[in-house]
Amino acid sequence: MLLPTSAIIDQAVSSGTGVGAFNVITLEHAEAVIAGAETARQPVLLQISQNCVRFHGGRLLPIARATAALAAEAVVPVALHLDHVEDDILLRQAADAGCGSVMYDASRLEYAENVRATRKAADWAHSAGLWIEAELGEVGGKEGAHAPGARTDPGEARAFVEATGVDALAVAVGSSHAMTTRTATLDHSLIARLRDVVPVPLVLHGSSGVPDTELREAIRHGMVKINIGTALNVAFTGALREKGLTTTDPRKYLAPARDAMADTVAQLLGVLSSC
């Protein structure tokens, strides 16, 4: 069933569990995420990023509406999220595409510009009935909140949320995007401090590189939305290499890759819901 993102996040906050938010690149990704969620009997978020839209020729609606159609037929709660949006034109397509939420990413801008742009995006998102996530950025730099070594300052995080009116905040606590090994160590005391002062749910980006024990601990200390992308692609490409098929029928490749992603989703959702 396709639900608003806020409904799934609110339930996770109430129950003290984490919500898996998995990146979609192809329709097989979306099918795999839903299959894994149904196996785990857990709600899930399907994320379409600006990079994914670029991969599909700059067109959001075809992949988003197909993904939303799959979500509508799922037997578990599913929400559709437009992720890491920097382009305002793309942002304003979110509601028509069936998305229940957006992540507006102005983290490359200086702080004052980030606040201004994010406030404007939040005002629009709320007027369209959308839940909105944002990212503070790395203090003193432009590499983003998840550059190696970046850490979010709790006081600045609270001020940012109050100034922008966003519904969730992605914070830097030790994870990094595109990690292919699960070796990240998170700053759990920082997560707890952020939870205590930031009045909205916290989001962990780059979670593919975080071990199960670290993910459970992060949720116990206050993380809610857990973004996972690279882990699916590792499973996808690993299955292709393992099969080593020579057939010209792409279904012979895509089916095991989809199954491998579904297994990964089910395993990770089991971790996130076991806190």
MARPATI-975605 format. One line per 5 residues: their letters; for each residue x, y negated, z negated of N, C-alpha, C. Coordinates in Angstrom, 1 decimal. Atoms other than C-alpha are relative to their C-alpha. Example, Ala and Ser with C-alpha at 12.3 -4.5 7.8 and 13.67 -1.06 7.14 Angstrom:
REM residues 2
AS = 0.9,1.2,0.0,12.3,4.5,-7.8,0.9,-1.2,0.0 | -0.9,1.1,0.0,13.7,1.1,-7.1,-0.8,-1.1,-0.8 $
This chain:
REM residues 275
MLLPT = 0.8,1.2,0.0,0.0,0.0,0.0,0.9,-1.2,0.0 | -0.8,1.3,-0.1,1.3,-3.5,0.9,-0.5,-0.9,-1.1 | 0.3,0.9,1.1,1.3,-5.7,-2.2,0.8,-1.3,0.1 | -0.9,1.1,0.2,2.6,-9.2,-3.0,1.2,0.3,-0.8 | -1.2,-0.2,0.7,6.1,-9.2,-4.2,-0.1,-0.3,-1.5 $
SAIID = 0.2,0.4,1.4,5.1,-11.0,-7.4,-0.6,1.1,-0.8 | 0.7,-1.0,0.8,2.8,-8.1,-8.4,1.0,1.1,-0.4 | -1.0,-1.0,0.3,5.7,-5.6,-8.2,1.1,-0.5,-1.0 | -1.0,0.5,0.9,8.2,-7.8,-9.9,-0.6,-0.2,-1.4 | 0.6,0.2,1.3,5.8,-8.7,-12.7,-0.2,1.3,-0.8 $
QAVSS = 0.1,-1.3,0.6,5.2,-5.1,-13.4,1.3,0.5,-0.5 | -1.3,-0.4,0.4,8.9,-4.4,-13.6,0.4,-0.7,-1.2 | -0.3,0.8,1.2,9.4,-7.2,-16.0,-0.7,0.5,-1.2 | 0.8,-0.5,1.1,6.6,-5.9,-18.2,0.5,1.3,-0.5 | -0.4,-1.3,0.4,8.0,-2.4,-18.2,1.5,0.1,-0.3 $
GTGVG = -1.5,0.0,0.2,11.7,-3.3,-18.5,0.7,0.9,0.9 | -0.7,-0.8,-1.1,12.6,-1.4,-15.3,0.5,-0.9,1.1 | -0.5,0.8,-1.2,14.4,-2.5,-12.1,-0.8,0.4,1.2 | 0.6,-0.2,-1.3,12.9,-2.8,-8.7,1.1,0.1,1.1 | -1.0,-0.2,-1.1,14.9,-1.5,-5.7,-0.5,-0.8,1.2 $
AFNVI = 0.3,0.8,-1.2,15.0,-3.9,-2.8,1.0,0.4,1.1 | -0.9,-0.6,-1.0,16.4,-2.2,0.3,-0.1,-0.7,1.3 | -0.1,0.7,-1.2,17.5,-3.8,3.5,-0.5,0.9,1.2 | 0.5,-0.6,-1.2,15.8,-2.9,6.8,0.7,-0.5,1.2 | -0.6,0.4,-1.3,17.7,-3.0,10.1,-0.8,0.5,1.1 $
TLEHA = 0.8,-0.7,-1.0,15.7,-0.5,12.2,-1.3,0.5,-0.6 | 1.2,-0.6,0.6,12.3,1.0,11.9,0.3,1.3,-0.8 | -0.4,-1.2,0.7,14.0,4.2,10.8,0.4,-0.4,-1.5 | -0.3,0.5,1.4,15.4,2.2,7.8,-1.3,-0.1,-0.8 | 1.3,0.2,0.7,11.8,1.2,6.8,-0.7,1.3,-0.3 $
EAVIA = 0.6,-1.3,0.3,10.5,4.7,7.2,0.7,0.7,-1.1 | -0.8,-0.6,1.0,13.4,6.0,5.1,-0.3,-0.5,-1.4 | 0.2,0.7,1.3,12.9,3.5,2.3,-1.4,0.4,-0.6 | 1.3,-0.4,0.5,9.2,4.3,2.1,-0.1,1.5,-0.4 | -0.1,-1.4,0.3,9.8,8.0,2.2,0.7,0.3,-1.3 $
GAETA = -0.7,-0.2,1.3,12.3,7.8,-0.6,-0.8,-0.5,-1.2 | 0.8,0.6,1.1,10.0,5.6,-2.7,-1.2,1.0,-0.3 | 1.1,-0.9,0.2,7.2,8.1,-2.2,0.5,1.3,-0.7 | -0.6,-1.1,0.7,9.5,10.9,-3.3,0.2,-0.3,-1.5 | -0.3,0.4,1.4,10.5,9.0,-6.4,-1.2,-0.5,-0.7 $
RQPVL = 1.2,0.6,0.5,7.0,7.7,-6.9,0.2,-1.3,-0.7 | -0.4,1.3,0.6,8.3,4.2,-7.5,-0.4,-1.1,1.1 | 0.2,1.2,-0.9,7.4,0.8,-6.0,1.3,-0.4,0.6 | -1.3,0.4,-0.7,9.9,-0.7,-3.6,-0.3,-1.3,0.8 | 0.0,1.2,-0.9,10.7,-3.9,-1.7,0.8,0.3,1.3 $
LQISQ = -0.7,-0.1,-1.3,11.6,-3.8,2.0,0.5,-1.4,0.4 | -0.6,1.3,-0.3,14.0,-6.6,2.9,0.4,-0.1,1.5 | -0.5,0.3,-1.4,14.5,-8.1,6.4,0.8,-1.3,-0.2 | -0.8,1.1,0.2,17.4,-10.4,6.4,0.1,-0.9,1.3 | -0.3,0.8,-1.2,18.3,-13.3,8.7,0.9,0.7,1.0 $
NCVRF = -0.9,-0.7,-0.9,21.1,-11.2,10.1,-0.7,1.1,0.7 | 0.8,-1.0,-0.7,18.6,-8.4,10.9,-0.8,-0.7,1.1 | 0.8,0.7,-1.0,16.4,-10.9,12.7,0.9,-0.4,1.2 | -1.0,0.4,-1.1,19.5,-12.1,14.7,0.3,1.3,0.8 | -0.2,-1.3,-0.7,20.2,-8.4,15.6,-1.1,0.3,0.9 $
HGGRL = 1.1,-0.2,-0.8,16.7,-8.2,17.0,-0.3,-1.1,0.9 | 0.2,1.1,-1.0,17.2,-11.1,19.3,-0.6,-1.2,-0.5 | 0.6,1.1,0.6,16.1,-13.7,16.9,-1.5,0.0,-0.2 | 1.4,-0.2,0.1,12.6,-12.3,16.7,-0.4,0.7,-1.3 | 0.5,-0.6,1.3,11.1,-11.7,13.2,-1.2,0.9,0.2 $
LPIAR = 1.3,-0.6,0.1,7.6,-10.7,14.0,-0.1,1.4,0.4 | 0.1,-1.4,-0.3,8.1,-7.4,15.8,0.4,1.0,-1.1 | -0.5,-0.9,1.1,10.2,-5.8,13.1,-0.7,-0.2,-1.3 | 0.7,0.2,1.2,8.4,-7.4,10.3,-1.4,0.6,0.0 | 1.3,-0.5,-0.1,4.9,-6.5,11.5,0.0,1.5,0.0 $
ATAAL = -0.1,-1.5,0.0,5.9,-2.9,12.2,0.3,0.5,-1.4 | -0.4,-0.4,1.4,7.5,-2.7,8.7,-1.2,-0.2,-0.9 | 1.2,0.2,0.8,4.4,-4.2,7.1,-1.1,1.1,0.3 | 1.0,-1.1,-0.4,2.2,-1.6,9.0,0.4,1.3,-0.7 | -0.5,-1.2,0.7,4.3,1.2,7.5,-0.3,-0.2,-1.5 $
AAEAV = 0.3,0.3,1.4,4.0,-0.4,4.1,-1.4,0.2,-0.4 | 1.4,-0.1,0.3,0.3,-0.6,4.3,-0.5,1.4,-0.1 | 0.4,-1.4,0.0,0.0,3.1,4.8,0.7,0.8,-1.1 | -0.7,-0.7,1.1,2.4,4.0,1.9,-0.9,0.4,-1.1 | 0.8,-0.4,1.2,1.1,5.8,-1.2,0.6,-0.6,-1.2 $
VPVAL = -0.6,0.7,1.2,3.3,3.7,-3.5,-0.1,-1.5,0.4 | 0.0,1.4,-0.2,3.3,-0.1,-3.9,1.3,-0.4,0.8 | -1.1,0.5,-0.9,5.5,-1.8,-1.2,-0.2,-1.5,0.2 | 0.1,1.5,-0.4,6.2,-5.5,-0.6,1.1,-0.2,1.0 | -0.9,0.4,-1.1,7.9,-7.2,2.3,0.7,-1.3,-0.3 $
HLDHV = -0.8,1.1,0.5,10.7,-9.7,1.6,0.9,-0.5,1.2 | -0.9,0.6,-1.0,12.5,-12.1,4.0,1.3,-0.5,-0.7 | -1.2,0.2,0.8,16.1,-12.2,2.8,1.1,-0.9,0.6 | -1.2,0.8,-0.4,19.1,-14.6,2.9,-0.4,-0.9,1.2 | 0.5,0.9,-1.1,17.2,-17.2,5.0,0.7,-1.3,-0.2 $
EDDIL = -0.6,1.3,0.0,19.2,-20.3,5.9,-0.7,-0.9,0.9 | 0.6,0.8,-1.1,17.2,-21.4,8.9,-1.5,-0.3,-0.4 | 1.3,0.4,0.4,14.1,-23.4,8.0,-1.1,0.4,1.0 | 1.0,-0.5,-1.0,12.3,-22.4,11.2,-0.4,1.4,-0.3 | 0.2,-1.4,0.4,12.7,-18.7,10.3,-0.8,0.0,-1.3 $
LRQAA = 0.7,0.0,1.3,11.6,-19.5,6.7,-1.5,-0.1,0.2 | 1.4,0.3,-0.2,8.3,-20.8,8.0,-0.8,1.0,0.8 | 0.7,-1.1,-0.7,7.5,-17.6,9.9,-0.4,1.1,-1.0 | 0.1,-1.1,0.9,7.5,-15.5,6.7,-1.4,0.4,-0.3 | 1.4,-0.4,0.4,3.8,-15.7,5.8,-0.7,0.7,1.2 $
DAGCG = 0.7,-0.6,-1.2,2.6,-14.9,9.4,0.6,1.4,0.3 | -0.6,-1.3,-0.2,5.0,-11.9,9.4,-0.4,1.0,-1.0 | 0.4,-1.0,1.0,3.4,-10.3,6.4,0.8,0.0,-1.2 | -0.9,0.0,1.2,6.1,-11.2,3.9,-0.7,-0.5,-1.2 | 0.5,0.6,1.2,5.2,-11.7,0.3,0.9,-0.8,-0.8 $
SVMYD = -1.0,0.8,0.7,8.4,-13.4,-0.6,1.1,-0.3,1.0 | -1.1,0.3,-0.7,11.5,-15.0,0.7,1.2,-0.3,-1.0 | -1.2,0.4,0.8,15.1,-15.5,-0.5,0.6,-1.1,0.9 | -0.6,1.1,-0.7,16.2,-19.0,0.6,1.4,-0.2,-0.5 | -1.4,0.0,0.3,20.0,-19.2,0.7,0.6,-1.3,0.5 $
ASRLE = -0.8,1.2,-0.3,21.5,-22.7,0.5,1.2,0.0,-0.8 | -1.1,-0.1,0.9,24.4,-21.5,-1.6,1.3,-0.5,0.5 | -1.3,0.5,-0.6,27.0,-22.6,0.9,0.1,-1.6,-0.2 | 0.0,1.4,0.2,26.0,-26.2,0.2,0.5,-0.5,-1.3 | -0.4,0.5,1.3,27.3,-28.4,-2.5,-1.3,0.0,-0.9 $
YAENV = 1.0,-0.3,1.0,25.2,-28.2,-5.7,-1.3,-1.0,0.3 | 1.1,1.0,-0.2,23.1,-31.4,-5.1,-0.8,0.3,1.2 | 0.7,-0.3,-1.3,22.3,-30.4,-1.5,-0.7,1.3,-0.1 | 0.6,-1.2,0.3,21.5,-26.9,-2.6,-1.3,-0.2,-0.7 | 1.2,0.3,0.7,19.0,-28.2,-5.1,-1.1,-0.6,0.9 $
RATRK = 0.9,0.7,-0.9,17.4,-30.5,-2.6,-0.7,0.9,1.0 | 0.5,-0.9,-1.1,17.1,-27.9,0.2,-0.9,1.1,-0.6 | 0.7,-1.1,0.6,15.9,-25.2,-2.2,-1.3,-0.5,-0.6 | 1.2,0.6,0.4,13.3,-27.5,-3.8,-1.0,-0.1,1.1 | 0.8,0.2,-1.2,11.9,-28.3,-0.4,-0.6,1.4,0.4 $
AADWA = 0.4,-1.3,-0.4,11.8,-24.6,0.5,-1.0,0.6,-1.0 | 0.9,-0.6,1.0,10.2,-23.6,-2.8,-1.4,-0.7,0.1 | 1.2,0.7,-0.1,7.5,-26.3,-2.4,-0.8,0.6,1.2 | 0.7,-0.6,-1.2,6.7,-24.9,1.1,-0.5,1.5,-0.3 | 0.3,-1.4,0.3,6.8,-21.2,-0.1,-1.2,0.1,-0.9 $
HSAGL = 1.1,0.0,0.9,4.4,-21.9,-2.9,-1.3,-0.4,0.6 | 1.2,0.4,-0.8,2.0,-23.7,-0.6,-0.5,1.1,0.9 | 0.4,-1.1,-0.9,2.0,-20.6,1.6,-0.3,1.2,-0.8 | 0.3,-1.1,0.9,1.4,-18.3,-1.4,1.1,1.0,-0.1 | -1.1,-0.9,0.0,4.9,-16.8,-1.3,0.9,-0.2,-1.3 $
WIEAE = -0.9,0.0,1.1,7.2,-15.9,-4.1,1.4,-0.3,0.6 | -1.3,0.4,-0.6,10.7,-17.4,-3.6,1.2,0.2,-1.0 | -1.3,-0.2,0.7,14.2,-16.4,-4.8,1.1,-0.9,0.6 | -1.1,0.8,-0.5,17.3,-18.5,-4.5,1.3,0.4,-0.6 | -1.3,-0.3,0.5,21.0,-18.5,-5.2,0.8,-1.3,-0.3 $
LGEVG = -0.6,1.2,0.4,23.0,-21.0,-7.1,1.3,-0.3,0.7 | -1.3,0.3,-0.6,26.3,-20.6,-5.4,1.2,0.0,-0.9 | -1.1,0.0,0.8,29.8,-20.4,-6.6,0.4,-1.4,-0.4 | -0.4,1.3,0.5,30.7,-23.4,-8.8,1.4,-0.4,0.5 | -1.2,0.5,-0.5,33.4,-25.4,-7.1,0.5,0.6,1.3 $
GKEGA = -0.4,-0.6,-1.2,33.4,-23.5,-3.9,-1.2,0.3,0.9 | 1.1,-0.3,-1.0,31.4,-22.5,-0.8,0.0,1.4,0.5 | 0.0,-1.4,-0.5,32.0,-18.8,-0.6,-1.3,0.8,-0.5 | 1.2,-0.7,0.4,28.6,-18.0,-2.2,0.1,0.6,-1.4 | 0.0,-0.5,1.3,27.6,-16.6,-5.5,0.6,1.4,-0.2 $
HAPGA = -0.5,-1.3,0.1,28.9,-13.2,-4.7,1.4,0.2,0.6 | -1.5,-0.1,-0.3,32.5,-14.0,-3.7,0.7,0.7,-1.1 | -0.7,-0.7,1.1,35.0,-11.9,-5.6,0.4,-0.9,-1.1 | -0.4,0.8,1.2,35.5,-13.2,-9.1,-1.0,-1.1,-0.4 | 1.0,1.0,0.3,32.5,-15.6,-9.0,-0.8,0.4,-1.2 $
RTDPG = 0.9,-0.3,1.1,30.4,-15.9,-12.1,-0.9,-1.2,-0.2 | 1.0,1.0,0.2,27.2,-17.8,-12.8,0.1,-0.6,-1.4 | 0.1,0.7,1.3,27.2,-20.4,-15.6,-1.4,0.0,-0.5 | 1.4,0.0,0.4,24.1,-19.9,-17.7,-0.7,-1.3,-0.1 | 0.6,1.4,0.1,23.5,-23.6,-18.4,-0.3,-0.5,1.4 $
EARAF = 0.3,0.5,-1.4,23.8,-24.5,-14.7,-1.1,0.8,0.7 | 1.0,-0.8,-0.6,21.6,-21.6,-13.7,-1.4,-0.4,-0.5 | 1.3,0.5,0.5,18.8,-22.8,-16.0,-0.4,-1.3,0.6 | 0.3,1.3,-0.5,19.1,-26.3,-14.8,-0.4,0.1,1.5 | 0.3,-0.2,-1.4,19.0,-25.1,-11.2,-1.4,0.5,0.2 $
VEATG = 1.4,-0.5,-0.1,15.8,-23.1,-11.7,-1.0,-1.1,-0.4 | 1.0,1.0,0.4,14.1,-26.0,-13.5,-0.1,-1.1,1.1 | 0.0,1.0,-1.0,15.1,-28.4,-10.7,-0.6,0.4,1.3 | 0.5,-0.5,-1.3,14.1,-26.2,-7.8,-1.4,0.6,-0.1 | 1.3,-0.6,0.2,11.0,-24.4,-9.2,-0.1,1.4,0.7 $
VDALA = 0.0,-1.3,-0.7,12.1,-21.0,-7.7,-0.6,1.0,-1.0 | 0.6,-1.1,0.8,10.6,-17.7,-9.0,0.9,1.0,-0.4 | -1.1,-1.0,0.3,13.8,-15.7,-9.2,1.3,-0.6,0.4 | -1.3,0.5,-0.3,17.5,-16.3,-9.2,1.0,1.1,0.1 | -1.1,-0.9,-0.2,20.3,-14.3,-7.7,1.3,-0.5,-0.7 $
VAVGS = -1.1,0.5,0.9,23.3,-14.5,-10.1,1.3,0.8,0.3 | -1.3,-0.7,-0.2,27.0,-13.6,-9.8,0.5,0.5,-1.4 | -0.4,-0.7,1.2,28.0,-11.1,-12.5,1.0,1.1,0.2 | -1.0,-1.0,-0.3,30.6,-8.9,-10.8,-0.2,0.9,1.2 | 0.2,-0.8,-1.2,29.1,-7.3,-7.7,0.4,-0.9,1.2 $
SHAMT = -0.3,0.6,-1.3,30.0,-8.1,-4.1,-0.7,0.6,1.1 | 0.6,-0.5,-1.2,28.3,-7.7,-0.8,0.9,1.0,0.8 | -0.7,-0.9,-1.0,29.2,-4.9,1.6,1.0,1.0,-0.6 | -0.9,-1.0,0.6,31.0,-2.6,-0.9,-0.4,1.4,0.5 | 0.3,-1.3,-0.4,31.3,0.9,0.4,0.4,1.1,-1.0 $
TRTAT = -0.3,-0.9,1.1,32.6,2.4,-2.8,-0.6,-0.6,-1.3 | 0.7,0.4,1.1,30.8,2.3,-6.1,0.9,-0.2,-1.2 | -1.0,0.2,0.9,33.5,0.8,-8.2,-0.1,-1.4,-0.8 | 0.2,1.3,0.7,32.1,-2.6,-9.4,-0.3,0.2,-1.5 | 0.3,0.1,1.4,32.1,-3.4,-13.1,-0.7,-1.3,-0.3 $
LDHSL = 0.7,1.2,0.2,29.5,-5.9,-14.2,0.2,-0.6,-1.4 | -0.1,0.7,1.2,29.6,-8.5,-16.9,-1.3,0.0,-0.7 | 1.3,-0.2,0.6,26.8,-7.3,-19.1,-0.3,-1.0,-1.0 | 0.3,1.1,1.0,27.2,-9.9,-21.8,-0.4,-1.3,0.7 | 0.5,1.2,-0.8,26.8,-12.6,-19.1,-1.4,0.2,0.4 $
IARLR = 1.4,-0.3,-0.4,23.7,-10.9,-17.8,-1.0,-0.3,-1.2 | 0.9,0.3,1.1,22.2,-11.0,-21.3,-0.1,-1.5,-0.3 | 0.1,1.5,0.2,23.1,-14.7,-21.7,-0.9,-0.6,1.0 | 0.9,0.6,-1.0,21.5,-15.5,-18.4,-1.4,0.3,-0.2 | 1.4,-0.4,0.3,18.4,-13.5,-19.3,-0.6,-0.9,-1.1 $
DVVPV = 0.5,0.8,1.1,18.1,-15.5,-22.5,-0.3,-1.5,0.3 | 0.2,1.4,-0.2,18.2,-18.9,-20.9,-0.7,-0.3,1.3 | 0.6,0.2,-1.3,16.9,-18.5,-17.3,-1.4,0.5,-0.1 | 1.4,-0.4,0.2,13.1,-18.5,-17.3,-0.7,0.8,1.1 | 0.5,-0.8,-1.1,12.7,-16.4,-14.2,0.8,1.3,0.1 $
PLVLH = -0.8,-1.3,-0.2,13.7,-12.8,-13.2,1.3,-0.2,0.7 | -1.3,0.0,-0.5,17.3,-12.2,-12.4,0.1,1.1,1.2 | -0.1,-0.9,-1.1,18.4,-10.6,-9.1,1.5,0.3,0.2 | -1.4,-0.5,-0.2,21.6,-8.5,-8.5,0.1,0.3,1.5 | -0.3,-0.3,-1.4,22.9,-8.7,-4.9,1.3,0.9,0.0 $
GSSGV = -1.2,-0.9,-0.1,25.6,-6.3,-3.7,0.0,1.2,-0.9 | 0.1,-1.1,0.9,24.3,-3.4,-5.7,0.5,1.3,0.5 | -0.5,-1.3,-0.6,25.6,-0.7,-3.3,1.3,0.4,-0.7 | -1.3,-0.3,0.6,29.0,-1.0,-5.0,-0.1,0.2,-1.5 | 0.1,-0.1,1.4,27.6,-0.6,-8.5,-0.4,1.4,-0.4 $
PDTEL = 0.3,-1.3,0.4,27.7,2.8,-10.2,-1.3,0.1,-0.8 | 1.2,-0.2,0.6,24.6,4.3,-11.7,0.0,-0.5,-1.5 | 0.0,0.4,1.4,25.6,3.7,-15.3,0.0,-1.5,-0.1 | -0.1,1.4,0.1,26.4,0.1,-14.6,-1.4,-0.6,0.4 | 1.3,0.4,-0.3,23.0,-0.3,-12.9,-1.0,0.1,-1.1 $
REAIR = 1.0,-0.2,1.1,21.1,1.1,-15.8,0.3,-1.1,-1.1 | -0.4,0.9,1.0,23.1,-1.1,-18.2,-0.4,-1.5,0.4 | 0.4,1.3,-0.4,22.4,-4.2,-16.1,-1.5,-0.2,-0.1 | 1.4,0.2,0.1,18.7,-3.6,-16.1,-0.4,-0.1,-1.5 | 0.2,0.1,1.4,18.8,-3.1,-19.9,0.3,-1.4,-0.5 $
HGMVK = -0.3,1.4,0.4,20.4,-6.5,-20.2,-0.7,-1.1,0.7 | 0.8,1.1,-0.5,18.0,-8.3,-18.0,-0.2,-0.1,1.5 | 0.2,0.0,-1.4,18.4,-7.6,-14.3,-1.4,0.6,0.4 | 1.3,-0.5,-0.4,15.1,-7.0,-12.5,0.0,0.5,1.5 | 0.0,-0.4,-1.5,15.4,-7.0,-8.6,1.5,0.4,0.3 $
INIGT = -1.3,-0.5,-0.3,18.3,-4.9,-7.4,0.1,0.2,1.5 | -0.1,0.0,-1.4,19.3,-5.5,-3.8,1.0,1.1,0.5 | -0.9,-1.1,-0.5,20.8,-2.5,-1.9,-0.1,0.0,1.6 | 0.0,0.0,-1.5,21.8,-2.5,1.8,1.1,1.0,0.5 | -1.1,-0.8,-0.6,25.2,-1.0,2.5,-0.1,1.5,-0.3 $
ALNVA = 0.2,-1.5,0.3,24.4,2.3,0.7,-0.8,0.7,1.0 | 0.9,-0.7,-1.0,21.7,3.0,3.3,0.8,0.2,1.3 | -0.8,-0.1,-1.3,24.1,2.3,6.2,1.1,1.1,-0.2 | -1.0,-1.1,0.2,26.8,4.6,4.6,-0.7,1.3,0.2 | 0.7,-1.2,-0.2,24.2,7.3,4.4,-0.4,0.3,1.5 $
FTGAL = 0.4,-0.1,-1.4,23.0,6.6,8.0,1.2,0.5,0.8 | -1.1,-0.4,-0.8,26.4,6.7,9.6,0.7,1.2,-0.4 | -0.6,-1.3,0.5,27.7,9.5,7.4,-0.7,1.2,0.6 | 0.7,-1.1,-0.5,24.9,11.7,8.6,0.3,0.2,1.5 | -0.4,-0.1,-1.5,25.7,10.9,12.3,1.3,0.6,0.2 $
REKGL = -1.3,-0.6,-0.1,29.3,11.8,11.8,0.0,1.4,-0.3 | 0.0,-1.4,0.5,28.5,15.0,10.0,-0.7,0.9,1.1 | 0.6,-0.8,-1.0,26.2,16.1,12.8,0.8,0.2,1.3 | -0.9,-0.1,-1.2,28.6,15.3,15.6,-0.7,0.5,1.2 | 0.8,-0.5,-1.1,25.9,15.9,18.1,0.4,-0.5,1.4 $
TTTDP = -0.3,0.4,-1.4,26.4,15.7,21.9,-1.3,-0.1,0.8 | 1.3,0.1,-0.8,22.7,15.7,22.9,-0.3,-1.4,0.4 | 0.4,1.4,-0.4,21.3,12.8,24.8,-1.4,-0.4,-0.6 | 1.2,0.3,0.7,18.1,12.9,22.7,0.3,-0.8,-1.3 | -0.4,0.7,1.2,18.5,10.1,20.1,-0.7,0.4,-1.2 $
RKYLA = 0.7,-0.5,1.1,15.9,11.7,17.9,0.8,1.0,-0.8 | -0.8,-1.0,0.7,18.4,14.4,17.1,1.0,-0.7,-0.9 | -0.9,0.8,0.9,20.7,11.7,15.6,-0.8,-0.7,-1.1 | 0.7,0.8,0.9,18.1,9.5,14.1,-0.7,0.7,-1.2 | 0.8,-0.7,1.0,16.1,12.1,12.2,0.9,0.4,-1.2 $
PARDA = -0.8,-0.2,1.1,19.0,13.3,10.0,0.5,-1.3,-0.7 | -0.4,1.3,0.6,20.2,9.7,9.5,-1.1,-0.6,-0.9 | 1.2,0.5,0.8,16.7,8.7,8.3,-0.2,0.8,-1.2 | 0.1,-0.8,1.2,16.6,11.7,6.0,1.0,-0.3,-1.0 | -1.1,0.3,0.9,19.9,10.8,4.5,-0.3,-1.3,-0.7 $
MADTV = 0.3,1.3,0.7,18.8,7.2,3.8,-1.2,0.3,-1.0 | 1.1,-0.2,1.0,15.5,8.5,2.2,0.5,0.7,-1.2 | -0.5,-0.7,1.2,17.5,10.8,-0.1,0.7,-1.1,-0.9 | -0.7,1.0,0.7,19.7,7.8,-1.1,-1.0,-0.9,-0.7 | 1.0,0.9,0.6,16.6,5.6,-1.8,-0.6,0.7,-1.2 $
AQLLG = 0.6,-0.7,1.1,15.0,8.3,-3.9,0.9,0.1,-1.2 | -0.9,-0.1,1.1,18.1,8.8,-6.0,0.2,-1.3,-0.7 | -0.3,1.3,0.6,18.7,5.1,-6.6,-1.3,-0.5,-0.7 | 1.3,0.4,0.7,15.0,4.5,-7.5,-0.1,0.8,-1.3 | 0.0,-0.8,1.2,15.3,7.3,-10.0,0.9,-0.7,-1.1 $
VLSSC = -0.9,0.7,0.9,18.2,5.4,-11.6,-0.7,-1.3,-0.5 | 0.5,1.3,0.4,16.5,2.0,-11.6,-1.3,0.2,-0.9 | 1.2,-0.2,0.8,13.3,3.4,-13.2,0.2,0.8,-1.3 | -0.2,-0.8,1.2,15.0,5.4,-15.9,0.5,-0.8,-1.2 | -0.5,0.8,1.1,16.0,2.5,-18.1,-0.9,-0.1,-1.2 $
